[in-house]
Every structure is written in structure tokens, then in C-alpha cells.
Amino acid sequence: MKKRLVMVEWIDAISHDGGAWLSADDDNLEPSNCRSVGWVLKDTERYIHIAAHFSNDGADMGGDICIPKGCIKRVKGLAIEF
């Protein structure tokens, strides 16, 4: 099984901590710049699905995330294959 390792730079939504209401003039809440590293499971026109962990035989994976392409700033391939 060959999998490509990538770093994905993307923008994520952020929510107000504690579930409290925001005042109309609160401008401190902004989307978050993120970086995620993982093995590419699926790369489509709509999203990229990566996983951070695999079992020794590659049958099981975990720590996976599906990132919408509209949120992605850059995908950089890393020089390792699995």
C-alpha cells in the first residue's frame, strides 16, 4: 500500500469559548490558520482526507481528518511514502 505524506495548510472556523454570547463590537474572533500532517487516503475535487496513524500492517488508521478544498491554502508533499 503506497500512501503519500503531506502537510496541509488550511483555514478552520473557530467558535467562541464557553458558549457565551458575543457583543456586536467583539472583533477578536477570527478563523484559525492550521497545519495538519498525514497520509493521503483520498484526494477529490471537494476535499482531501488524511490520516495521522496507521497500524503496523496498514490495515487500521486513526487521527484522520477530511478538509474541504475551499479551506485549503496549500498542500505540500513530504519526501516519505508508506
Secondary structure, 3 states (H helix, E strand, C coil): CCCEEEEEEEEECCCCHHHCCCCCCCCCCCCEEEEEEEEEEEECCCEEEEEEEECCCCCCEEEEEEEEHHHEEEEEEEEEEC
